[in-house]
C-alpha cells in the first residue's frame, strides 16, 4: 500500500470559523488551540470539513451538493491520481487509505449505479461538485464493494486528489497547496496566538455568500472589511471571542487580555464586556498606577465579577 498520501495537519482543538466580507466573499479562519475563538460561532473542525461538510447541502437527487462555479472547480482538478494503492484485509474488513478522500469524475449516464451503491452510506456520503462535469467528492476507504462495482461497470472516468489543508506551526513557513481552496483563508498561529490571524490564501475566484447553503449564509458574520485588501485580522476587534492565551492586565477590577491589533501595536480586550482599550490609553493607566500586569502572588485570588 502506498504511504505518500497527504493528510491535514491538525492540533487537538483546531477550529475553523467562517465569515463574509463586505463584498460578499467567504473567508475561513484556521484558529489553533490558543484562540481567540469567536464565541458561540464555531464547532471543533478544520478547513477541509468547512468546505465539504458545512458548505454542502442535501439535494433532491439523493446526493449532497456543493455550489461552485467552473472557475472555482478548476483548481480542484490539478492533481490527477494515477494508480491507487491496493486493498488490505483487516479485522474490521477491507481498507484502502488511497480511497479516503478522492474526487472522482464519472460517466453521468451511469450515475444511477453510483446512487444505488451509496444509498446506505452514512459516513461522508458522496458530495456532487458538478453534475455537468460528473464530479463527486467521495470517501470509500472502507467500501471495497462500492469501488469494485463502480470499476466493474466503468463508472469512474478519472480520479483526483482533493485540496488538503496543511500548515506549519511557524506562520512564516510556506503554505503552498492551500490555494486550491475556493475561499480566503486566515491562519492564527499556535506559537504566537496573541497576534492577529494572517491571510495565507488569495483565491482568484472566491466563493460568494450566495453560494452557501441558506442556514450557513444566514448565520455567517459579515466583517466590515475587504479580504482582498486585508492581510491581518484580529478577530477580537470585530466579534466577541474567548479561549484567549496571552498576557493579562488588571484594570478597574477586570482582566484585560493583551492582543496584537490588526494594524500593528496592541489592544487590550475584556471577555465579559467585549470592550477594548487601546495601547496608548492602557499605557497611561499603567503609568498612573491604575492598571498593572497580572501577577500570581498578587492576583491569584482575583475573580472578575460578571455583569
N, C-alpha and C positions, 0 to 999 in steps of 0.2 A: 504494500500500500504506500502511496506517495505521502510525504510528510511536509511538503513545502507550501501547503495552502496557507494563505494569510488569515489571521484571526484578529478581531479587535482587541486593543489593549484597554483594560478596564481596571478601575480600583473598586474597592468593596462597596462604596456608596456613590459612585459617579452618577450624576444626574444630568439629563438633557432637558432643557426648558426652551420652548418655542414662543416666538412673539412676531410682531409685524411692525415694519417701519411706516413712516407717514406716506410713503409711495406705494404701500400695499405689498412690499416684498417680505418674504418669510425669512426669519433668522432663527438659528438654533444655537443655544448656549450649552457648551460642554462644561459642566461645573463639577469639579472634583470634590473629594471628601471634605475639604476645609471651607467650602462655601465661598461667598454668601449665596444662599439659595432663596429664590422668591417664595414668600410664604403662601402655602396652600395652593400653589400653581404648578405642582410638579409631582411626578412619581419617580421612583428609582428605576432609571432606564438608561439607555445610551443613544447616541446619534442614529445608529442603524435602526433601532427599534422605533424611533420617532418617524423615520421615513416609511418603514414597512408596516408598522402596527398603528401608529397614531394617524398617519396621513392617508391610510387606505380606508375603504368603506365597503359595506355589503351591497351587492348589486343583484338585480333580478335574474341575472344569468347563472347565479349559483356560485360565482367566484367573488372574492374581494377585488376591488378596483383601485387603481392609483391614477389620478388625473394629471397626466404630464403631457406636455407638447412634444412634437417630434424633435425640436431643438434640445429639449431637456433630456430626452431619451438617448440621444446620440452618444453622450459620454458614457452611458451605462454599458455600451456595447463595444468598448475599446479594448477589452481583454477577452478574446475568444479562448475557449478551452479546447485543447486537442484531445488527448485520451484521458479517460477517467481512471482513477485507481480501482483496484479490484475489491470485491465484496469479501468481508471476513465473517465467519460464523462465530458468534459469541454465545454466552449462556442466555442472553436476552434476545437472541435472534440475529439476523443479518445486519451488518453495519458497514457503511462506506463513507468515510469522512469527506470525500470529494463531492458528495451529494448534499452536504449540509446546507449550503445556501448557493443556489445556482439560478441564473436567468436562462430560460430555455425559449427558443423560437420553434413554434410548432406549425404543422400543416393545419390551417384553420378548418379545412374541410373534414378534419378528423377530431375536432375539438370535443365532440361528444364522448370519444374514447377517454380523453383526459378527464372529463367531467365525471364519467361513470366510475373511474378508478380512484378518484379522490373524494367522492361524495361523503365518505365517512371519516375523512381525515380531520382530526380536531387540533393537532399540533401544527401551527404555522400552515394553514391552508394556502393553496396557490393564490397569488395576487396577480391579477391581469394588469400588465403595464400598458399594453396596447392591443386592442382587438384587431386593428388594421394590420399591424405587423406580426401578430400572433406571438406576442411576448408575455411570458409569465415568470414571476419570481417564485421558486419552489424550494422546499426543504424535504428532500427524500432520503436523508441519510440512513434511515432505518426502514425504508419502504422498497425493498428489493422487488416485491411482486409488482408494484406500480411501475417501476423503471423497466422491468422485463416486459411488461405488457405494452408500454409505450414504444420500446425499441422493437419489439416483435412486429408491431403494426406500423412502423416507420412514421410515428407521430412527430418525433423530435427531428428538426432540421439542423439546429445549431445550439451551442451552449456557450455561456459567457460567465465570467466571474462578476458578481455584483460589486458595487463600491463597498469597501470595508473601512470603517473609520479607524484611524490609528493616530497615535501621537507619541511624543517623547515627553518625559517629565520636565525636561528643560524646554521652556517656551521658545527658546531661540533655535531649537533643532528643526530640521526640515519636515514639513507637513505634506510633502508631495504625495499625490494619490487621492487626497481627500477632495480635490477639485472635481471629482466625478459626481459629487452630490449636487442636487439642483437647488440648493439654498445657501444663504450666507451662514458661516459657522464662526462662532467666537469661542475661544478656549480660555478657561480660567485655570491658571497654572497651580498645580498642587503645592509646589515648594514655596511660592510667594502668593498665597491666597488673598492677602490684603490688597494686592494690586488689581487693577481693572482687567476684565476679560479682553483678549486681543484677537482681532479678526485674522483668521487664517485662510478663509475662502472668499473669493470674489467671483461668483458664478456669472458666466456670460449671459445666460438666460435664467434669471432667478425665478423660483416658484412664487406665485402670487397668492394673496389671501383668498381670492375667489376660486382657487383650485383646491382648497382644503375642504374636507367634509364639514357640513353645516355646524355640527356641535363643536368641532375644533376651532373653526373660524370665529364662532360667537364668543368663545372664552379666551381667545388669544389676545393678550395685551398689546396695545399699539404704543410704541415708544415714539416720542416727539423728535425724531431724528431720521437721517437717511443713512442706511447701512453703507451705501457706496462711498459716502464721504466720511465715515466714522471708523477709525482704527481701534480705539479703546473705549470700552463702555464699563462704567462702574454701576452695576445694577441697583445698588442702594440709593443712587440718585434718582431713580425712576419708579421703583416698586418697593414695597415692604420686603425685607429679607431677614433670614435667620441663619443659624448654623455658621456663624462667623468665627474665624480663628485669626485674631490679630491682637495688637496691643490695646489695653483698656485704660480709660481715664475716668476719674470720678469728678463730677461737676454737678452741683445742685441736687445731691442725693440720687444721681443717676449714673449709670455706666454708659460710657461713650466709646465705641469701637473706632480705632484709627484705621482708615481705609484710603487707598490710593484713589485720587479723583480722576475722572475721565480725561480731563485736560491738563493733568500734571498736578503736583502738590498732593495735599491730603484733605480729607474731610473727616468729621467725627460723627458717628451715627449711633442713635439710640433705638434699640429694638422695640421698646414699649410704646414709644410715641412716633416712631419713624421720622423723628426730627433730625436735622443735620446742622452741625456747626462748622463753619469754615475754618481753615487752618490759621489764618491771621487772628480771627476772633478767639479761638481756643488758646493760642499762644499768649494773648493778652490776659486771659483768665489765669493761665499758669503763672505768668509773671506777677500778677496781682495776688497770687496765693489763693485764688478762688477755685482752681482746678489743679489736679495732680494725677500723675500716672498711678495706676492701681498697684498696690504693694501688698504682698501676702500678709506680712506681720501687722500691717495697719488696717487692711480692708477684708481679711478673710471671713469676718463675721458680717460683712456688709450685705444687705439684701435690699435690692431695689423694689420699691412698692409699685404694684400695678395700678394704673389709673382706674 
